[in-house]
Amino acid sequence: MTLMKKRTKKKITTKKCISMWRTYVIRVTTKLSKEAVMAKLKQRKYSSFIIVVFVKWSMH
């Protein structure tokens, strides 16, 4: 009985740890993806700004 109890406890803890880890990983990945999207948008804005400046400069 004692062995079984210990095993079940261990299993429950590992399951909890796995679920917690999964949620943490998902949270981190979503955060990173959001940051990456924002960075890409910023980069795009910046690149478009550079292109506009370059076009204006070449027109002059």
N, C-alpha and C positions, 0 to 999 in steps of 0.2 A: 504493500500500500504506500509506504513512504517513498519508494522508488518511483512509482507511478505519479504521485503527487509532485515530486521534484521535476519529473519529465514534463508534465503538463505546465507547470509554472514556467519552465525554461522555454517551452514552445510558445506560450502566450507572450512572454517578454520578447522573444525573437520576432514574433509577428508584429508586436507593437513597434519594435525598433524598425522593422522593415517598412511598415506603413508610415511611420514618422519620417524615415529617410526618404521615402518616395515623395511624400508631400513636400519635404524640404527641397529635394531635387527639382520637382515641378516648379516650385516657387522660384528657385534660383534661375532655372532655364527661362521661365516667363519673364523674369526681371531682365535677364541678359538679352533676350530677344527684343523686349521693349526698348532697352537701351540701344541695341544695334539698329533697330528701326529708326529711332530718333537720330542716331548718328548718321545713318544713311540719308535721312531727310535733310539734316543739316548740311551734309556733304553735297547733296544735290543742289540745295539752295546756293551753297558757296560756289559750286562749279558753274551753275547757271549765271551767277553774279559775275564770275570771272569771264565767262563767255561773252556776256553783255558788255563788260568793260573792254574786252579785247576787240569786239566788233566795233564799238564806238571809237576805240583808239585807231583801229585800222581804217575806219571811214574818214577820220580827220586827215 
